[in-house]
Amino acid sequence: MDSSDLFNGSADPRRTLPPSEPSGPGGPRVLLRSSSPFRDYVLRELPQDLSEVGGDGLTYRQLADKQRELLIEYGRRCLADDDPRAARVTQLDLLFMLNGFVPAGPHAAPRELVELVSAQCARFPGLDPHLSYELLIDVNSEEYARCGDIRVFSPGRLGTLERDFYLGHHLSEPWIRSAAYGLRALVAAPDAVKPAAVLEDAARCVAEFASDMAGYRRLSGEAFGRFRPYHLGHPGGPRGASGAFMPSVQLLELVLLPPTGEYGVYLDQAMSYFPSWARPVVARWRSASGLGANVRQSVRDGRLVLDDAGTEQLVRLIDGFVDFRMVHLGITRRLLPEAFPDRSGLTRREIGAQDGERSVLAAGDAQHPGDTGTSGFSVRHVLTNAVHRLLELRREVLDLAAAPTHPHP
């Protein structure tokens, strides 16, 4: 993905046409059509309906009545379809409809909509009952690749920016996932590969990821503030759909260093919100990392021996990861200024010098009160803790590289 394709009003940010199926032997390839019975409404009418509700042209009661007619018309058809892939897309549509009522409170949505969401979960236990990262980002973006359809809450140009917000997460994640899996192979069998080469490739992938995510600087706070309310959950309910649940970022951290106490709290709270494929993977990597299967411990123990080139590439990789975290911190501070009433302590130097990690739960501390953000965590502390851990790792790698070596007896 070329990050310049996003947030510039492009009609189609893809470099190539999306995957599709041929119309026949030797025939042209054609886009597939979404299998959800609610497709046309969610794609064509819902964004305008929500815009009219926000502009007082339509009441939430009127919106509920309109959707109730659709639910009665298509509900039985929905419950008769046993295709798991179609069920995921239908669930995405149902939850887009449901989250359109979030600003009005937990009881504004039509009862038939809530019941159909629950009925789908009962039929397909793997479905999320809330608008999750997996549905909003991954399933939504996969439908865009397959059919050219992407669900947004906003009409017009704002909808284009919202589309790019979702696609950017999905299209950039493979870079950091590739880095994580490369390092895991290195930790598992350091003698089977050339460490410097693996680290160089991983560092390149992290740099690409950081560059892609930096494209979010082009998204204005005003635009983000228009569609962000639909990502939130109701108070006391599930956490909202948030970039905090992008799993491959966690995989890279877990293969670099063992989980600390505060990071463990984050993982405990976030585990059920990661995409379904990632939950067992994150759990396994977390357990293995805690037992020493990580780059830091491998270097400490001498299982992973780095020459000057290897050390240089590892430091470059860590710096690239810190760059991403700092870019994320800066973008979040601009888009969610209410989460950062105190701007002190947010530079790389200040974070590296702090005396430890802060609570990731929303309570925060007296000096830096927490903000639940979309994910339900203290936004400030999740981000600054991550930078602090990486800077600690960087110092340790350089200290070990500078220490005199002694031959084994």
C-alpha positions in Angstrom: 0.0 0.0 0.0 1.2 3.5 -0.8 0.3 5.6 2.2 -0.2 8.6 0.0 -3.3 6.9 -1.4 -5.2 7.4 1.8 -6.9 10.6 3.2 -6.5 12.5 0.0 -10.0 12.0 -1.4 -9.0 9.3 -3.8 -12.0 7.4 -5.3 -10.1 4.1 -5.0 -6.9 3.8 -2.9 -6.0 0.4 -4.2 -3.1 0.0 -6.5 -4.7 -3.0 -8.3 -8.2 -4.2 -8.8 -9.6 -6.3 -5.9 -9.7 -10.1 -6.0 -12.7 -11.4 -7.9 -14.1 -14.4 -9.7 -14.1 -14.9 -13.5 -17.4 -14.7 -15.3 -16.5 -17.8 -17.2 -13.5 -19.6 -18.9 -11.3 -16.9 -20.3 -13.9 -14.3 -19.5 -13.3 -11.0 -17.7 -13.0 -10.9 -14.0 -16.0 -9.4 -12.2 -16.5 -8.1 -8.7 -18.6 -10.3 -6.4 -21.7 -9.1 -4.7 -22.1 -9.0 -0.9 -24.4 -11.8 0.4 -25.9 -9.7 3.2 -29.6 -9.0 2.8 -29.1 -5.6 4.5 -26.3 -4.6 2.1 -28.1 -2.0 0.0 -29.6 -0.2 3.0 -26.3 -0.1 5.0 -24.2 1.0 2.0 -26.6 3.4 0.4 -29.1 4.7 3.0 -27.7 4.4 6.5 -25.0 7.1 6.2 -27.6 9.6 4.9 -30.1 8.5 7.6 -27.5 9.1 10.4 -26.6 12.5 8.8 -30.3 13.5 8.9 -30.6 12.4 12.5 -27.6 14.5 13.4 -29.1 17.4 11.6 -32.6 17.0 13.1 -34.2 16.0 9.8 -35.0 12.5 11.2 -35.6 11.3 14.7 -34.2 8.2 16.2 -37.7 6.9 16.6 -38.3 7.4 12.9 -35.0 5.7 12.1 -36.0 2.7 14.3 -39.3 2.4 12.6 -37.6 2.4 9.2 -35.1 -0.2 10.2 -37.8 -2.3 11.8 -39.5 -2.7 8.5 -36.3 -4.0 6.9 -35.7 -6.4 9.8 -39.2 -7.9 9.5 -38.7 -8.2 5.7 -35.2 -9.7 5.7 -35.0 -11.3 9.2 -36.3 -14.7 8.2 -34.1 -14.8 5.2 -31.1 -14.0 7.3 -31.9 -16.8 9.8 -32.3 -19.3 6.9 -28.8 -18.7 5.6 -26.3 -21.2 7.0 -23.2 -19.9 5.3 -20.6 -18.8 8.0 -18.9 -16.2 5.7 -22.3 -14.6 4.8 -23.1 -14.6 8.5 -20.0 -12.5 9.2 -21.0 -9.9 6.6 -24.6 -9.9 7.7 -23.4 -9.4 11.3 -21.3 -6.5 10.2 -24.4 -4.9 8.6 -26.6 -5.5 11.7 -24.0 -4.0 14.0 -23.5 -1.0 11.8 -27.2 -0.4 12.1 -27.1 -1.0 15.9 -24.1 1.3 16.5 -25.9 4.1 14.6 -28.1 4.3 17.7 -25.1 4.6 20.1 -25.4 8.4 20.5 -29.1 8.0 21.5 -28.4 5.5 24.3 -28.7 1.8 24.9 -32.4 1.5 24.5 -33.0 3.5 21.3 -32.4 0.7 18.8 -35.4 -1.4 17.6 -35.9 -4.5 19.7 -36.0 -6.6 16.5 -32.4 -5.5 15.7 -31.0 -6.4 19.1 -32.8 -9.8 18.9 -31.5 -10.6 15.4 -27.9 -9.8 16.5 -28.3 -12.2 19.4 -29.9 -14.9 17.2 -27.0 -14.8 14.8 -24.6 -15.2 17.6 -26.5 -18.2 18.9 -26.3 -19.8 15.4 -22.7 -18.9 14.8 -20.9 -18.8 18.2 -17.7 -17.3 16.6 -19.5 -14.0 15.8 -18.9 -11.0 17.9 -22.1 -9.6 19.5 -20.6 -6.0 19.3 -18.9 -4.0 16.6 -15.4 -5.3 17.1 -12.1 -4.5 15.5 -12.3 -7.7 13.5 -15.7 -6.8 12.0 -15.2 -3.1 11.5 -11.6 -3.3 10.1 -10.9 -6.8 8.8 -14.3 -8.1 7.6 -15.2 -4.7 6.3 -11.9 -4.3 4.3 -12.1 -7.9 3.0 -15.5 -7.1 1.6 -14.0 -4.0 -0.1 -11.4 -6.2 -1.7 -14.0 -8.9 -2.7 -16.9 -6.8 -3.7 -15.8 -3.1 -3.8 -18.2 -2.5 -0.8 -17.1 -0.8 2.4 -19.4 0.1 5.2 -19.2 3.6 6.7 -21.3 5.7 8.9 -20.7 9.0 7.1 -21.9 10.3 3.7 -20.0 12.0 1.0 -16.3 13.1 1.3 -16.4 12.4 5.1 -17.4 8.8 4.2 -14.3 8.6 2.0 -12.0 9.6 4.9 -13.8 7.2 7.1 -13.2 4.4 4.6 -9.5 5.2 4.5 -9.4 5.1 8.3 -10.5 1.4 8.2 -8.5 0.4 5.1 -5.3 2.0 6.5 -5.3 -0.3 9.6 -6.1 -3.4 7.5 -3.6 -2.8 4.7 -0.7 -1.8 7.0 -0.9 -4.6 9.5 0.8 -7.3 7.3 4.1 -5.3 7.6 4.3 -5.6 11.3 3.0 -9.1 11.3 5.8 -10.1 9.0 8.3 -8.5 11.3 6.9 -10.4 14.3 6.9 -13.8 12.6 10.5 -13.2 11.4 11.7 -12.5 14.9 9.8 -15.5 16.3 11.6 -17.8 13.8 14.9 -16.2 14.8 14.2 -16.7 18.6 13.2 -20.3 17.9 16.2 -21.3 15.9 18.9 -18.6 16.0 21.6 -20.9 14.5 19.4 -21.7 11.5 19.5 -18.2 10.0 21.7 -15.1 9.8 20.5 -12.9 12.6 21.6 -9.6 11.0 19.7 -10.4 7.8 16.5 -11.4 9.7 16.7 -8.3 11.9 17.3 -6.1 8.8 14.2 -7.4 7.1 12.1 -7.0 10.3 13.4 -3.5 10.7 12.4 -2.7 7.2 8.9 -4.0 7.7 8.5 -2.0 10.9 9.6 1.1 9.1 7.1 0.5 6.3 4.4 0.0 8.9 5.3 3.2 10.8 5.3 5.1 7.5 1.9 3.9 6.5 0.4 4.7 9.9 1.9 8.2 9.7 -0.5 8.8 6.9 -3.2 9.2 9.6 -1.7 12.7 10.2 -3.7 13.8 7.2 -7.0 13.0 9.0 -8.4 16.0 10.7 -9.7 16.0 14.2 -13.0 17.4 13.0 -13.5 14.5 10.5 -12.5 11.9 13.1 -14.8 13.4 15.7 -17.8 13.0 13.3 -17.6 9.2 12.9 -15.8 8.2 16.2 -19.0 8.3 18.3 -20.3 5.3 16.3 -17.2 3.2 17.4 -18.0 3.6 21.1 -19.8 1.2 23.2 -22.5 2.0 25.8 -21.3 2.6 29.4 -20.9 -0.7 31.1 -21.0 -2.6 27.9 -18.4 -4.0 25.6 -15.3 -2.0 24.7 -15.5 -0.1 21.4 -13.8 -1.0 18.1 -10.3 0.5 18.5 -6.9 0.3 16.9 -5.7 -0.8 20.4 -6.9 -4.2 19.3 -4.7 -4.6 16.2 -3.1 -7.9 17.2 0.1 -7.9 15.2 1.5 -4.9 17.2 1.1 -7.1 20.3 2.8 -10.0 18.6 5.9 -7.9 17.8 6.1 -6.6 21.4 5.8 -10.1 22.8 8.5 -11.5 20.7 10.8 -8.6 21.6 10.4 -8.7 25.3 8.5 -10.4 28.1 5.2 -8.9 29.2 5.4 -6.6 32.2 2.8 -6.3 34.9 0.9 -3.4 33.3 1.2 -4.9 29.9 -0.2 -8.1 31.3 -3.2 -6.1 32.6 -3.7 -4.7 29.2 -3.6 -8.2 27.5 -6.0 -9.6 30.1 -8.5 -6.9 29.4 -8.0 -6.8 25.7 -7.8 -10.5 24.9 -11.5 -11.1 24.0 -11.4 -8.0 21.8 -8.6 -9.1 19.5 -9.7 -10.8 16.2 -10.8 -14.4 16.7 -7.8 -15.8 14.8 -5.4 -13.8 17.0 -6.6 -14.7 20.5 -5.0 -18.2 20.7 -1.9 -16.8 18.9 -1.5 -13.9 21.3 -2.0 -16.3 24.3 0.6 -18.7 23.1 3.2 -16.0 22.4 2.5 -14.4 25.7 3.1 -17.6 27.6 6.2 -18.4 25.6 7.6 -14.9 26.0 7.1 -15.0 29.7 9.1 -18.2 29.8 12.0 -16.6 27.9 11.1 -17.0 24.2 11.8 -13.4 23.3 14.7 -11.4 21.8 15.7 -9.7 25.0 16.1 -13.0 27.0 17.8 -14.7 24.0 20.4 -12.0 23.8 20.9 -12.0 27.6 21.3 -15.8 27.7 23.7 -15.9 24.7 21.3 -18.1 22.7 21.1 -15.2 20.2 24.6 -13.9 19.5 24.7 -10.6 17.6 27.7 -9.2 15.8 28.0 -5.4 15.3 25.7 -5.6 12.2 23.1 -7.6 14.1 23.1 -5.2 17.0 22.8 -2.3 14.7 19.8 -3.8 13.0 18.1 -4.7 16.3 18.5 -1.1 17.5 17.2 0.1 14.1 14.1 -2.2 14.5 13.5 -0.9 18.1 13.8 2.7 16.9 11.3 2.0 14.2 8.9 0.6 16.6 9.4 3.6 18.9 8.8 5.8 15.9 5.5 4.2 15.3 4.5 4.5 19.0 5.5 8.1 19.0 3.6 8.8 15.8 0.6 7.1 17.2 0.9 9.1 20.4 1.1 12.4 18.5 -1.9 11.5 16.2 -4.0 10.4 19.2 -3.1 13.5 21.2 -4.3 15.7 18.2 -7.5 13.7 17.6 -8.4 13.2 21.2 -7.1 16.3 23.0 -9.4 15.6 26.0 -7.3 12.6 26.8 -4.2 14.8 27.2 -5.1 17.8 29.4 -1.5 17.8 30.6 0.9 17.9 27.7 4.0 17.4 29.9 6.0 14.1 29.9 5.1 13.1 26.4 8.5 13.5 24.6 10.7 10.5 23.9 13.2 11.8 26.4 10.7 12.3 29.1 9.0 8.9 28.6 12.4 7.2 28.7 13.2 8.9 32.0 10.0 8.1 33.8 10.4 5.8 36.8 8.1 3.1 35.6 4.8 2.3 33.9 1.5 3.8 34.7 -1.9 2.2 35.2 -3.5 1.3 31.8 -7.0 1.3 33.4 -9.1 4.3 33.0 -8.6 5.7 36.5 -5.1 6.8 35.6 -3.4 8.8 38.4 -3.7 12.1 40.1 -1.3 13.9 37.8 -2.4 12.3 34.6 -6.1 11.4 34.8 -7.1 8.6 32.5 -9.4 8.7 29.5 -11.3 5.7 28.4 -10.9 6.5 24.7 -12.6 4.1 22.3 -10.9 1.0 23.8 -11.8 1.7 27.4 -8.2 2.1 28.5 -6.2 5.1 29.6 -5.1 6.2 26.2 -2.1 8.2 27.5 -0.7 5.4 29.6 -1.2 2.6 27.1 0.9 4.6 24.6 3.5 6.0 26.9 4.1 2.6 28.6 4.7 1.0 25.3 7.4 3.6 24.4 8.9 3.3 27.9 9.3 -0.5 27.6 10.9 -0.2 24.1 13.4 2.5 25.3 14.3 0.3 28.3 15.0 -2.6 25.8 17.1 -0.3 23.6 19.3 0.7 26.5 19.8 -2.9 27.5 20.7 -4.0 24.0 23.3 -1.2 23.8 24.7 -2.0 27.3 25.1 -5.7 26.4 26.8 -4.8 23.2 29.3 -2.5 25.0 30.0 -5.0 27.8 33.4 -6.9 27.5 33.0 -10.5 26.6 34.7 -13.4 28.4 35.4 -16.8 26.9 33.5 -19.7 28.5 35.7 -21.9 30.7 
